[in-house]
Amino acid sequence: MEHIHLFFALNDRYCQHCCTTIVSILENNPNEFFNFYLLSDYISDKNRQQFARLEKRYSHFKIRYHIIDDTDFRRFALNIDYISLQTYYRYAIAEWYPQLDKAIYLDCDLVVNGSLRELWETDIAGYLCAGVPDLWVENIYYKPEIGFALDELYINAGVLLLNLKKMREEQTYRTLCQATIQPPCKIKFQDQDIINLVCRGKIKCLPEKFNFTTENAVRHPVQIPEAVIIHYTGERKPWGVKRCWNPLKHLYFKYLEKTPYSSRLQTSTLLKKIAKLFTPKRPNPNRPIRVALLIDEFFGGAGTAFGGYGFLARHYIAKYLPCDDIQIDVLLGLNRKKRRRKAIKTRVDNVDVYTLPGRKHAAKWFKKQNYDLYFSIELTTSFLQYEKDPSKRLLLWVQDPRPWKDWLEIQTVKLFPEFCYWNTQVYELVHKLYSENRVTFVTQGRFLIEKARCLYRLSPEVPIDYLPNPVDIDPLFDVKTYPKKNNIVFIGRIESVKRGWLFCEIAKRMPEYQFYMLGQSFREKEQNDSIMEKYRSGIDNLHFTGHVEGEEKFNYIKDAKILVNTSIHEALPVTFLEALAYGTLLVSCQNPESLTEKFGIYTGPVLGDGFDKLDLFVEAIRTLINNEEKRKALSIAGYEYVKQIHNVPDFIRNSRELIRREARK
C-alpha cells in the first residue's frame, strides 16, 4: 500500500505532544505505513531517544528528522504568544521534498482517533491544498477584516492536505514568503491568514471530522463520535494550567499514556500548577478593548422594545463586531429604583446586557467597569454623565438627529400626536463632550450631518465621517430571476409617527394587490391599537402579521414588489436597505440619501395626518407595478447599490478599525 507522508513542525519543547500525536496515528491506523517528517531547528538527543523507543511497539512507520537553519524565517512576524517560529516551516515542504507530490501536514496539538486513509485519498487535483473551515474565525466575524466574504472558505491551517506538485508549479513557497513579509492587508493570525490569502480560491473544503476543534464540538455535538482528528486549538491545551474546554481532551491523555513520556506527565503538570499558585497576577496588556454600547432598547432582548436602533445594536453591532481584541457590553440605562446598588446583568446572544445601578452608585460602577470606549447609536440617555474619568471617549454614530424643526413637522399629526422626547440634557451632554474633545462623530447618512451640527451645536468644521448602516445580503437570492408577487409591505412599529393608517387606506383603494403590515404597537399601545382597530376587518387584501423576525420577515420582503413607507419622519431606515437587498422598490414621502427617488418613487412631503395625499401613494404604486421592465431595472440597481455600499464585511472591517483607533486616543 502507498506510504502516507506526514509532516510536523515543532521545537524541542513540543516533542512530547508530537510523540502523542504520532502514537494516536499508529494506534488507529495499523494497516498503513507512515513516513513521519519532523521539521525543527533542534531536537535533543534525549527526545530523539524517546521517539526511537516507539520502534519497540510499532513497526509501520519511519521517522525522518529535518533540522533547519531558520535564519530566513526569523524575519517573519510572530504575534500570537503560544505559537513559535516553527509554524512557518510548513511553507517550504514542497521545496524541501521535490520527490513528493502529496503530503499531510499536522500541528502537534492534536490527536488522531480514526483512519487517515480517506483524508489521504481525497482528490485535490486543481487545488493547492485542502482544509477544514475554521469555526472560531467564523464565530468572531474576522474574515471581512482581510477582505473575505462571510460565507467564503477560510480554513484552519493546523490540518492540511498539500498538493506539493502544484505548489512547486505555482511557486507557492515564494508567494507565501513575500506575503508574510509584506502582507496584502492587516492580519492577526499570521501564517494561517497568509495561507488562506495566498491559496484563496484554490483550497478544497474538507469535512469537519478531519479538524474537529472545541468550536466544532460546541456547534455540532452530534458529530463528536465521528471526529477523526481532534485539534486542541488556542492557548488552552489539555496539558496546560488553563482549563481546556474541549470535550475530547481526555483522548490526549489516553494516547500520552502509550508514549515513553507518560511517566513524567503527572510530575510536570503538578509543578506547573504549584508554580501558578505562587505567581502573582499581573494585568494583561493584551486584554480586549472593552466597549460599552449605550442604547435604550435591544430589539426585544432583556425585555426591551422592538425598534430600529435596537435592531441595529443587536443584529449588527453586538453580533458582528466582538472579536479577539474587542469586547462589547450593552448598557440600557439607569435602574429606576434609585437605591439599587448593583447593575442587573442579562446574557443575550452571547453579549452581557446591563441595566445600571441607581444614580448614587452609577459613578462607582463605571469606575469599576473601566470601559475603554463608549459607543452610542444616537445617544438617547444622559447617564454617561456619571463617567467621571475625563480620558474616556464617546463614539457617536449619528442615526436620527431631530432638531426642533423636525419636531414641529412631526407635531402636525393630529389624529394621534407623537410623544415628544426632546431631551436638552442629552444634547448638552454631547456638546460638553465635544467641547472637551472627547467625542468622535460618524453618521449613517450624509444628509444627517447638518442636522447633527444643529442639534449638538457643533462648529461647521467638525468632521463627521460616513459609516453606512449594514444589511445582510442573502447569497441564495437572485434579484434577476426571483418571481415577485403583487404584494406591498409596510414594516415598522405601529405608532403615530409611522402613520400606519395611511397604509391601510391605500390597501382599501387598491383591492387588486395584497398588502401586508409587518409590526405591532409598543409605546402607547392602547391608543395606537384603537386607531388601527377599524382596519383589522372588512379589507380582504390587508393582512396584519404582527411582529415578525428573521426568515419569516425576509420572505415577506422577498415576495413583495414594493415597500411603502408613510412616516412623517424618518432618517435612513434599515428597512429601506433590507427591501433593496431583495430588489423591493420604495414608495415613500421620505427620501433619505435620495434612495426613494433612485429606487422607487418619492411622493414629496406629506404633513399632518396625510389623508389628503393618499392619491400620491396609490399612483406611485400603480406606476411601478404597471411598468414591469422599469421595475426590474430599478430592482437590480437597488440590489447592487446595497451590495456595494451597505455590505456587512465592509461594515465589520471599518467599524472595528474605528473602534481600535478611538480606543487608542
Helices and strands as residue ranges (DSSP letters): E 4-9, G 12-14, H 15-28, E 34-40, H 45-52, G 53-56, E 61-67, G 72-75, G 85-92, H 93-96, E 102-106, E 110-112, H 117-120, E 129-133, H 135-139, G 143-146, E 155-163, H 164-169, H 172-181, H 190-198, E 203-205, G 208-210, H 214-219, G 221-226, E 229-231, H 250-256, H 262-277, E 289-294, G 301-303, H 308-312, I 313-317, H 318-320, E 326-334, E 344-348, E 351-356, H 359-369, E 373-377, G 383-386, E 394-398, H 404-410, H 424-435, E 439-443, G 446-448, H 449-456, E 464-466, E 487-491, G 496-498, H 500-509, E 514-518, H 525-532, G 533-535, E 542-546, H 550-559, E 562-565, H 574-581, E 585-588, G 592-594, H 595-598, E 600-602, G 611-613, H 614-626, H 628-645, H 648-664
